[in-house]
Amino acid sequence: MRKPVMIIGLALAIAATACNTRPQPDAFTETTTTSTTLAGIDIETTTTVTLPPPEAQVFGTVVGITDGDTIEVVIDGSTVDVRLLGINAPELSECWGEESMVELSEMIADERILLVEGPTDIDPFGRLLRYVYLEDGDDVSFVNAALIESGHAVGLHDGSEYDISFKEIEARAFQSGRGMWATFACGDREGVSADRPVIRVSELVHDPAGPDADDLSGEYITIVNEGYDVVSVGGWTLRDESSSNRYVINGNTTLNPGEGVTIVTGCDGGPAGAAHWCSDQAVWSNDGDTAIVLDTLGNAVVWYTYHADPS
């Protein structure tokens, strides 16, 4: 039996519960660059879309699942690689990569799907970029959104019509601990707390003055221990939405309550005592991005997103 996935137009809402032991994040806002992790409030989100007219619809049959966001599809007798638009699943070598691939396979393997173009036709690897829909009787399921909603992919700030909605869905998936956002999705150790450490992003400077490449020392992120216990963050990984930007925090780094660590994108500069990513390019996109901090096992401890300043 095919696994049910998100239906287009389904309103998603989540309410706070008094027994929720997860740290309650700040209010979600769509138009500022403040923390946008979701508070326990009712927010209604829809991914309702207008599909192309019947004469413009393109269908294909899924013949292969490459990973959690890439598939092989036969269209008019030709096999093509299709990258699901607006999302990014963990790499197969990363925690939850295999699980994301299995989830996508259970949804659409061997199925006839509808492929809809977005703002970009082809990626740098020659793969078609498409929104994917699955018809089941009178219902149409939006596969891209369903993967985010179940915690098997992150949404991307790609300028598409869905990027804000995708991030709202992702915020709820994180708070609810679905999929890769579960507290111990990637394993645990004896003696650890049942809750995530209370680590927060206190500042993220993503757009210093001037061209980004000219001031990598002015781009940085600060995470702070807002809990009551000392937290060793050595060996933890800081990443963005992409599949490539990863920084491993120095193995000797510990944070006392109230203490923080700043990671500067460049090789020098930044606040006193900062660590340095030493990237040769900007990490944090001016158009919006998501900072994720993973512990040594790959469990997500921090999820923080921001959007481009509308001005």
C-alpha positions in Angstrom: 0.0 0.0 0.0 1.4 3.4 -0.9 2.4 5.6 2.0 0.1 8.6 2.4 1.7 12.0 1.8 0.8 15.6 2.0 -2.3 16.7 0.1 -2.3 20.0 -1.7 -4.2 22.7 0.2 -4.1 20.9 3.5 -3.8 23.5 6.3 -1.1 22.6 8.7 -1.3 23.9 12.3 0.4 23.1 15.6 -0.4 24.1 19.1 1.8 24.2 22.1 1.5 21.5 24.8 2.3 22.0 28.4 4.2 18.7 28.6 6.5 19.6 25.7 10.1 19.2 27.0 11.7 20.8 23.9 13.0 24.3 24.3 10.4 26.7 23.0 11.8 28.7 20.2 11.2 32.3 19.3 8.1 33.4 17.3 8.1 32.6 13.6 8.0 35.7 11.4 8.2 35.8 7.6 9.5 39.3 7.0 12.4 39.9 9.3 15.9 38.4 9.8 15.2 37.5 13.5 15.0 34.0 14.7 12.2 32.2 12.9 12.0 29.0 14.8 8.4 28.3 15.6 6.8 29.2 18.9 3.9 27.2 20.2 1.2 29.1 18.4 -1.4 28.3 15.8 -0.2 29.2 12.3 -2.0 28.1 9.3 0.1 27.3 6.2 -1.0 26.0 2.8 0.9 24.9 -0.2 -2.0 25.2 -2.5 -0.9 25.5 -6.1 -2.3 26.1 -9.5 -1.3 23.2 -11.7 -0.6 23.7 -15.4 -3.6 23.2 -17.7 -4.0 19.6 -18.9 -2.3 20.3 -22.3 0.8 21.6 -20.5 1.1 18.8 -17.9 4.2 16.5 -18.1 4.0 13.1 -16.6 6.7 10.5 -16.0 7.2 7.2 -14.3 9.7 6.8 -11.5 12.3 4.1 -12.3 14.9 4.9 -9.7 15.6 6.6 -6.4 19.1 8.1 -6.2 18.8 9.7 -2.7 16.3 11.6 -0.7 15.8 14.4 -3.2 16.8 12.9 -6.6 15.0 10.4 -8.8 15.2 8.8 -12.2 12.1 9.3 -14.3 11.1 8.0 -17.7 9.4 10.8 -19.7 8.3 10.0 -23.3 10.5 7.0 -23.5 13.7 8.8 -22.2 15.2 8.4 -18.7 16.2 11.7 -17.0 17.5 12.7 -13.6 15.1 14.9 -11.6 16.1 16.9 -8.6 13.1 17.8 -6.4 12.9 21.6 -6.4 13.1 23.7 -3.3 14.4 21.0 -0.9 17.6 19.4 0.2 17.7 15.9 1.8 20.8 14.8 3.8 23.5 13.2 1.8 23.6 9.4 1.9 26.9 9.6 3.9 25.2 11.8 6.5 22.9 10.9 9.3 19.3 10.3 8.0 20.4 10.2 4.4 19.4 6.5 4.0 16.1 7.2 5.8 15.3 10.1 3.5 15.9 7.9 0.4 13.7 5.1 1.8 10.9 7.6 2.6 11.0 9.0 -0.9 11.0 5.5 -2.4 8.0 4.4 -0.3 6.1 7.5 -1.6 6.8 7.3 -5.3 8.8 4.3 -6.5 7.4 3.0 -9.7 4.6 5.6 -9.6 3.4 7.8 -12.4 4.0 11.4 -11.2 3.3 14.9 -12.4 6.3 17.1 -12.9 5.9 20.9 -12.7 8.6 23.5 -13.6 9.7 26.2 -11.2 11.9 29.3 -11.5 14.9 27.2 -12.7 14.8 24.5 -15.3 18.1 22.6 -14.9 20.7 22.5 -12.1 24.5 22.7 -12.7 24.6 18.8 -12.9 22.1 18.7 -15.8 19.2 17.4 -13.7 15.7 18.7 -14.2 14.5 20.8 -11.3 10.8 20.0 -10.7 8.0 20.1 -8.2 6.6 16.5 -8.0 3.0 15.6 -7.5 1.3 12.2 -7.1 -2.3 11.6 -8.0 -4.3 9.1 -5.9 -7.9 9.1 -7.1 -9.2 12.6 -6.5 -6.3 13.5 -4.2 -3.1 15.1 -5.4 -0.1 14.9 -3.1 2.8 17.5 -3.1 5.8 15.3 -2.6 8.4 18.1 -2.1 6.4 19.5 0.8 5.6 16.1 2.3 9.3 15.3 2.6 9.9 18.5 4.6 6.7 18.0 6.7 7.9 14.5 7.7 11.4 15.6 8.6 13.2 14.0 5.7 14.4 17.2 4.0 15.0 20.9 4.6 13.4 23.7 2.5 15.6 26.0 0.5 15.6 29.8 0.3 15.6 29.7 -3.5 13.3 32.6 -4.3 10.5 30.3 -5.4 6.8 30.9 -4.6 7.0 28.1 -1.9 10.2 28.9 0.0 8.5 30.7 2.9 5.8 28.0 3.2 8.5 25.3 3.1 10.4 26.9 6.0 7.2 27.2 8.0 6.5 23.5 7.5 10.1 22.8 8.4 9.9 24.8 11.6 7.0 22.7 12.8 8.8 19.5 11.8 11.7 20.5 14.0 9.6 21.4 17.0 7.7 18.2 16.7 10.8 16.2 16.4 9.9 14.5 13.2 12.3 12.4 11.1 15.9 13.8 11.3 14.8 16.4 13.9 14.1 13.8 16.6 16.2 14.4 19.7 18.2 11.2 19.2 17.6 10.6 15.5 21.3 9.8 15.0 21.9 7.9 18.2 22.6 8.6 21.9 25.0 7.8 24.6 24.5 6.6 28.2 24.0 9.3 30.7 22.9 12.0 28.3 19.8 14.2 29.0 16.5 13.3 27.4 16.3 16.8 26.1 18.5 18.8 23.7 21.0 21.2 25.2 19.7 24.7 25.3 21.9 26.2 22.6 20.7 29.2 20.7 21.8 31.4 17.8 22.2 34.8 19.4 23.5 36.6 16.3 24.0 35.9 12.6 25.6 38.6 10.4 24.9 37.4 6.9 25.3 40.6 4.9 28.2 42.8 5.9 28.7 46.0 4.0 30.1 45.7 0.5 30.5 42.7 -1.7 30.3 39.5 0.3 33.6 38.1 -1.0 35.5 41.2 0.1 34.5 41.0 3.8 34.4 37.3 4.9 35.7 38.4 8.3 32.5 40.5 8.7 30.2 37.5 8.2 29.7 35.4 11.4 27.4 33.5 13.6 27.3 33.3 17.4 25.8 30.4 19.4 25.2 30.7 23.1 24.6 28.2 25.9 21.3 29.4 27.5 21.0 26.3 29.7 22.1 25.6 33.3 24.8 23.0 32.5 28.2 23.1 30.9 28.0 21.9 27.3 30.9 20.5 25.3 30.4 21.5 21.7 33.7 20.3 20.5 33.3 18.2 17.4 29.9 19.6 16.7 29.1 20.6 13.1 27.7 23.9 11.9 26.0 23.8 8.5 23.7 25.7 6.3 20.9 24.6 3.9 23.3 23.5 1.2 25.0 20.1 0.9 28.5 21.6 1.0 29.0 24.1 3.8 30.1 22.3 6.9 32.3 23.5 9.8 33.4 21.3 12.7 33.9 23.2 16.0 37.2 22.8 17.8 37.3 19.6 19.9 38.3 21.5 23.1 35.4 24.0 23.0 33.1 24.0 26.0 30.4 26.5 26.9 29.5 27.4 30.4 26.0 28.7 31.1 25.7 32.1 29.3 28.9 31.6 27.3 29.0 31.6 23.5 31.2 30.9 20.6 31.5 32.9 17.4 32.4 31.4 14.0 33.7 33.8 11.4 33.4 32.8 7.8 36.8 34.2 6.8 40.3 33.3 8.1 40.6 36.3 10.4 38.8 39.2 12.1 35.5 39.1 13.8 34.7 39.5 17.5 37.5 38.9 20.0 38.0 35.2 20.6 36.2 34.1 17.5 36.9 30.8 15.7 37.4 30.9 11.9 35.7 28.8 9.3 38.4 30.0 6.7 35.9 29.5 3.9 37.0 31.1 0.5 33.4 32.2 -0.1 30.4 33.5 1.8 28.5 30.9 3.7 25.3 32.6 4.8 23.1 33.7 1.8 21.8 37.3 1.7 18.5 35.9 0.3 17.8 33.8 3.4 19.4 30.6 4.9 19.2 28.2 7.7 21.8 27.5 10.4 21.8 24.0 11.8 24.1 22.8 14.6 24.6 19.0 14.9 26.2 17.2 17.8 29.0 14.7 17.3 26.5 12.0 16.3 24.6 14.2 13.9 21.6 15.0 16.0 20.2 18.5 15.3 20.6 20.7 18.4 20.0 24.1 16.8 17.7 25.1 14.0 17.6 28.8 13.0 16.4 30.4 9.8 16.2 33.9 8.5 14.7 35.6 5.4 15.9 38.4 3.2 15.1 41.9 4.4 12.1 42.9 2.2 13.3 46.4 2.0 
